[in-house]
Amino acid sequence: MRGGPFGYITALGVRLDARGQGLARTLLAHVLRALREAGLEHAVLDVDADSPTGALGLYQSLGFTVTDRSISLVKRS
C-alpha cells in the first residue's frame, strides 16, 4: 500500500513551555535517520490538520506529503 516496509511514528509532542526551540524538528529528524538506517524507505504518521501548533507545516517541511484524510467522530455524554 505504501510502497514497501515503513516506520510508523505514533506520537510526537513538545510541552507548551518548550515550543519554538526546534525540538520537534530535531527529534523527528533523528527518528527519520534511525528509520533509514534500519532499512525503511518510508515513514508514516497521522496529524490533526486543524491543529493550531503548526504540526502539519512541520511535517511537510521535512518531506511528508498528505496521502489520506480521515474524519474522527466522538460522542460526548
MOTAMO-V957323 format. One record per run of one state. SS is the DSSP state (h for helix, s for strand, l for the rest). FROM is the first residue (numbers start at 1). LEN is the number of residues. If there is no record, write none. Layout:
[[SS & FROM & LEN] [SS & FROM & LEN]]
This chain:
[[l & 1 & 5] [s & 6 & 4] [l & 10 & 6] [h & 16 & 3] [l & 19 & 4] [h & 23 & 15] [l & 38 & 4] [s & 42 & 4] [l & 46 & 9] [h & 55 & 7] [l & 62 & 16]]
